[in-house]
Amino acid sequence: MTTLRAGTRGSRLALTQTRWVCERLRAAHASLQIEEIIIKTHGDIATDKPFDASWPVGSFVNALEAALLEGEIDFAVHSYKDLPSQSPQGLVIAAVPGREAVEDVLVVREPVDLDRLPGGFRIGTSSPRRTAQLRRLGDVVIVPIRGNVPTRLEKIEGDDLDGVVLAAAGLRRLGLEPKHVIDLPPDRFVPSPAQGALAVQARAGDEAAKLIAVLDDEEARRAVTAERSFLAAVEAGCQTPLGALAIVSGDRIELRAQLFSDDGERLAEGVEEGDDPQQVGSRLAGRLLAELQG
């Protein structure tokens, strides 16, 4: 009998995602036992700090990665979009399971038309990407907010906010069905690279990595590889307003991306196709950087 220690953050969404992975690992390996270990990250502790230029890269994953490297846990389950573009030496993404919904949604208090929002419509988000995209709708007021998914949903029940933007994947994984939800078209509101995907991280060469590999979905891995290749080529931090979404069809990859200036005022966007996810991402990044800087 093999026992593995799974590291996870303690939020409701993180626990749901980790337990989803653990259930599938147990189904694939009948004799496998898994112990759940909750680890607090900087992002969980610094709940009163804004997502600004001083916010550290990898704040939701660094403590988990440190625990992996130190042998305190055998694998960690992350929302893939939280991972920095470069992994620490000695760690690998052992599996990218099948992906959930990729798009963002706008959850609102009352029904509205996305392209005819009332003047001064107040939308909660702390994402520079979402802020830049939403401001293109017109006279909206962006209100920075923090908190987990249920906490952010609660904020539209009062009078402070008219809506909040969330990842559709989080709502689905938690089984939450708000009354008024507007799907944000991913061609106009290109999501964060790897949104909707999970990354199961382990130490390179460990038995855990070999056991976890059974959960890997090749299509999901190729898509997020292209998206994160774009992210890495832009050399972006967590405050850079950008989105990238890859569609995989057989051997072909179609990558769509948006790259905003730091102030969110200027936008370069485009599509690149190819069969090598790394090259597709880097080519598109080069084009959009040149357009934005030209």
C-alpha positions as CSV (number, residue, x, y, z in Angstrom):
1,M,0.0,0.0,0.0
2,T,1.3,3.4,-1.0
3,T,0.5,6.6,0.9
4,L,0.9,10.1,-0.6
5,R,0.6,13.5,1.1
6,A,-1.4,16.0,-0.8
7,G,-0.7,19.7,-0.2
8,T,-3.5,22.2,-0.6
9,R,-4.6,25.7,0.4
10,G,-7.5,25.8,2.8
11,S,-10.0,27.7,0.7
12,R,-13.3,26.0,-0.2
13,L,-12.3,26.0,-3.9
14,A,-8.8,24.7,-3.3
15,L,-10.1,21.9,-1.1
16,T,-12.7,21.0,-3.7
17,Q,-10.1,20.9,-6.5
18,T,-7.6,18.8,-4.4
19,R,-10.3,16.3,-3.4
20,W,-11.4,16.0,-7.0
21,V,-7.9,15.0,-8.0
22,C,-7.5,12.7,-5.0
23,E,-10.7,10.8,-5.9
24,R,-9.5,10.2,-9.4
25,L,-6.1,9.0,-8.2
26,R,-7.7,6.6,-5.8
27,A,-9.9,5.3,-8.6
28,A,-6.8,4.8,-10.8
29,H,-4.7,3.1,-8.1
30,A,-6.8,0.9,-5.9
31,S,-4.2,0.5,-3.1
32,L,-3.3,4.2,-2.9
33,Q,-3.9,6.1,0.4
34,I,-3.8,9.9,0.4
35,E,-3.4,12.3,3.4
36,E,-4.5,15.9,3.0
37,I,-2.3,18.6,4.3
38,I,-3.5,22.2,4.4
39,I,-0.8,24.9,3.9
40,K,-1.3,28.6,4.2
41,T,0.3,30.7,1.5
42,H,1.1,34.4,1.4
43,G,-2.1,35.0,-0.5
44,D,-4.2,33.4,2.2
45,I,-2.5,35.4,5.0
46,A,-2.2,38.8,3.4
47,T,-6.0,39.2,2.9
48,D,-5.8,43.0,3.7
49,K,-3.2,43.7,1.0
50,P,-4.2,44.9,-2.5
51,F,-3.2,43.2,-5.7
52,D,-0.8,46.0,-6.8
53,A,2.8,46.2,-8.1
54,S,4.1,45.2,-4.6
55,W,2.2,41.9,-4.7
56,P,4.7,39.0,-4.8
57,V,4.7,36.7,-7.8
58,G,3.6,33.2,-6.9
59,S,2.0,34.3,-3.7
60,F,-0.7,31.6,-3.8
61,V,1.8,28.7,-4.6
62,N,5.2,29.5,-3.1
63,A,4.5,27.9,0.3
64,L,3.2,24.7,-1.4
65,E,6.2,24.5,-3.7
66,A,8.6,25.0,-0.7
67,A,6.8,22.1,1.2
68,L,7.3,19.9,-1.9
69,L,11.0,20.7,-2.1
70,E,11.5,20.1,1.6
71,G,9.7,16.7,1.4
72,E,6.7,17.7,3.7
73,I,4.2,16.8,1.0
74,D,4.4,14.5,-2.1
75,F,2.2,16.5,-4.5
76,A,0.3,19.8,-4.6
77,V,-2.8,20.8,-6.6
78,H,-2.9,24.3,-8.0
79,S,-5.1,26.4,-10.1
80,Y,-2.7,26.5,-13.0
81,K,-3.1,30.2,-13.6
82,D,-1.7,30.9,-10.2
83,L,1.7,29.3,-11.1
84,P,4.6,31.6,-12.2
85,S,5.8,31.0,-15.8
86,Q,8.9,29.3,-14.5
87,S,8.8,26.3,-12.1
88,P,11.4,25.8,-9.4
89,Q,14.2,23.4,-10.2
90,G,13.4,19.9,-9.1
91,L,9.6,20.2,-9.5
92,V,7.4,19.1,-12.5
93,I,3.8,19.4,-13.5
94,A,3.1,15.6,-13.3
95,A,-0.5,16.0,-14.7
96,V,-2.8,18.6,-16.3
97,P,-6.2,17.0,-15.9
98,G,-9.1,17.6,-18.3
99,R,-9.9,21.3,-18.3
100,E,-13.0,23.0,-16.9
101,A,-14.7,26.1,-18.5
102,V,-12.2,28.7,-19.6
103,E,-14.3,31.8,-19.7
104,D,-15.0,34.6,-17.2
105,V,-18.6,35.5,-16.1
106,L,-20.1,38.7,-14.8
107,V,-22.4,37.9,-11.9
108,V,-24.9,40.8,-11.4
109,R,-27.5,41.8,-8.9
110,E,-30.2,42.5,-11.6
111,P,-30.4,41.5,-15.2
112,V,-28.5,43.9,-17.6
113,D,-27.3,44.1,-21.2
114,L,-23.6,43.7,-21.3
115,D,-23.2,46.2,-24.1
116,R,-25.6,48.7,-22.5
117,L,-24.6,48.8,-18.9
118,P,-26.0,51.7,-16.9
119,G,-23.7,54.6,-16.4
120,G,-21.5,54.2,-13.3
121,F,-22.1,50.5,-13.1
122,R,-19.9,49.2,-10.3
123,I,-18.0,46.0,-10.9
124,G,-15.7,44.3,-8.4
125,T,-12.4,42.8,-9.5
126,S,-8.7,43.1,-8.6
127,S,-7.4,41.7,-11.9
128,P,-5.6,44.2,-14.1
129,R,-6.6,42.1,-17.1
130,R,-10.3,42.1,-16.2
131,T,-10.1,45.8,-15.3
132,A,-8.7,46.7,-18.7
133,Q,-11.2,44.6,-20.6
134,L,-14.2,45.9,-18.6
135,R,-13.2,49.5,-19.1
136,R,-13.7,49.1,-22.8
137,L,-17.4,48.7,-22.1
138,G,-17.7,52.4,-21.3
139,D,-18.7,54.2,-18.1
140,V,-18.1,51.5,-15.6
141,V,-16.5,51.9,-12.1
142,I,-14.0,49.2,-11.1
143,V,-13.9,48.4,-7.4
144,P,-10.9,46.4,-6.1
145,I,-12.1,43.4,-4.1
146,R,-10.4,40.4,-2.4
147,G,-11.7,37.2,-1.0
148,N,-12.7,33.7,-2.1
149,V,-15.5,32.9,-4.5
150,P,-18.4,32.8,-2.0
151,T,-17.2,36.0,-0.3
152,R,-17.0,37.9,-3.6
153,L,-20.5,36.7,-4.5
154,E,-21.8,38.1,-1.2
155,K,-20.6,41.6,-2.1
156,I,-23.3,42.0,-4.7
157,E,-26.1,41.3,-2.2
158,G,-25.6,44.7,-0.6
159,D,-25.5,48.2,-2.3
160,D,-21.7,48.5,-2.8
161,L,-21.5,46.6,-6.1
162,D,-23.6,45.9,-9.1
163,G,-21.6,42.9,-10.2
164,V,-18.4,40.9,-9.8
165,V,-16.3,39.1,-12.4
166,L,-15.4,35.4,-11.6
167,A,-13.9,32.5,-13.5
168,A,-16.7,30.2,-14.6
169,A,-14.6,27.2,-13.6
170,G,-14.7,28.2,-10.0
171,L,-18.4,28.5,-9.9
172,R,-18.9,25.1,-11.6
173,R,-16.4,23.3,-9.3
174,L,-18.2,24.7,-6.3
175,G,-21.6,23.9,-7.7
176,L,-22.7,27.5,-7.3
177,E,-25.5,28.8,-9.6
178,P,-26.0,32.6,-9.1
179,K,-29.4,33.9,-10.4
180,H,-28.1,36.4,-12.9
181,V,-24.9,35.5,-14.8
182,I,-23.6,36.9,-18.0
183,D,-21.0,34.8,-19.9
184,L,-18.2,37.0,-21.1
185,P,-17.3,36.0,-24.7
186,P,-13.7,34.7,-24.6
187,D,-12.8,36.3,-27.9
188,R,-13.5,39.8,-26.4
189,F,-12.6,38.9,-22.8
190,V,-9.7,36.6,-23.4
191,P,-9.1,34.7,-20.1
192,S,-6.0,34.4,-18.0
193,P,-3.5,31.9,-19.4
194,A,-4.4,28.4,-18.1
195,Q,-7.7,29.5,-16.6
196,G,-9.9,26.5,-15.9
197,A,-7.0,24.1,-15.7
198,L,-5.4,22.4,-12.8
199,A,-1.7,21.6,-12.3
200,V,-0.7,18.6,-10.2
201,Q,2.9,19.3,-9.1
202,A,5.4,16.8,-7.8
203,R,9.1,16.3,-7.4
204,A,10.8,15.3,-10.6
205,G,11.5,11.5,-10.7
206,D,9.5,10.7,-7.6
207,E,7.1,7.7,-7.5
208,A,4.3,10.2,-6.8
209,A,4.9,11.9,-10.2
210,K,4.7,8.5,-11.9
211,L,1.4,7.7,-10.2
212,I,-0.1,11.1,-10.9
213,A,0.7,11.0,-14.6
214,V,-2.3,8.8,-15.2
215,L,-4.5,11.9,-14.8
216,D,-2.7,13.9,-17.6
217,D,-4.9,15.1,-20.5
218,E,-2.7,15.7,-23.6
219,E,-5.1,18.3,-25.2
220,A,-5.3,20.3,-22.0
221,R,-1.5,20.2,-21.5
222,R,-0.9,21.4,-25.1
223,A,-3.3,24.3,-24.7
224,V,-1.9,25.6,-21.5
225,T,1.6,25.1,-22.7
226,A,0.8,27.5,-25.6
227,E,-0.9,30.0,-23.3
228,R,1.9,30.0,-20.8
229,S,4.6,30.2,-23.5
230,F,2.9,33.4,-24.5
231,L,3.0,34.6,-20.9
232,A,6.7,33.7,-20.5
233,A,7.7,35.4,-23.8
234,V,6.0,38.6,-22.7
235,E,8.0,38.3,-19.5
236,A,4.8,39.3,-17.6
237,G,4.2,39.6,-13.9
238,C,0.9,39.1,-12.2
239,Q,0.1,42.8,-12.7
240,T,0.5,42.7,-16.5
241,P,-2.9,43.0,-18.2
242,L,-3.0,40.1,-20.7
243,G,-5.1,37.1,-21.7
244,A,-4.4,34.0,-23.8
245,L,-6.6,31.1,-24.9
246,A,-5.6,28.1,-27.0
247,I,-7.9,25.8,-28.9
248,V,-6.4,22.5,-29.8
249,S,-7.8,20.5,-32.8
250,G,-5.7,17.4,-33.6
251,D,-2.2,18.5,-34.0
252,R,-3.1,22.2,-34.7
253,I,-3.2,24.9,-32.1
254,E,-5.0,28.2,-32.5
255,L,-3.9,30.8,-29.9
256,R,-5.8,34.0,-29.3
257,A,-4.3,36.7,-27.0
258,Q,-4.8,40.2,-25.8
259,L,-1.9,42.4,-24.4
260,F,-2.6,45.7,-22.8
261,S,-0.3,48.6,-22.0
262,D,0.4,48.8,-18.2
263,D,-2.2,51.6,-17.9
264,G,-4.8,49.4,-19.7
265,E,-5.4,52.2,-22.3
266,R,-3.8,50.5,-25.4
267,L,-4.5,47.0,-26.7
268,A,-2.7,44.7,-29.1
269,E,-4.6,41.5,-29.9
270,G,-4.2,38.7,-32.4
271,V,-4.3,35.0,-33.3
272,E,-1.4,32.6,-34.2
273,E,-1.6,29.0,-35.4
274,G,0.8,26.1,-35.5
275,D,1.6,22.7,-34.2
276,D,4.2,23.5,-31.6
277,P,2.7,25.1,-28.5
278,Q,6.0,26.8,-27.4
279,Q,6.6,28.3,-30.8
280,V,3.0,29.5,-31.2
281,G,3.0,31.3,-27.9
282,S,6.4,32.9,-28.4
283,R,5.6,34.1,-32.0
284,L,2.3,35.7,-30.9
285,A,4.0,37.4,-28.0
286,G,6.6,38.8,-30.3
287,R,4.0,40.2,-32.7
288,L,1.9,41.8,-29.9
289,L,4.8,43.3,-28.1
290,A,6.1,44.9,-31.3
291,E,2.6,46.3,-32.0
292,L,2.2,47.6,-28.5
293,Q,5.6,49.2,-28.5
294,G,5.6,50.4,-32.0
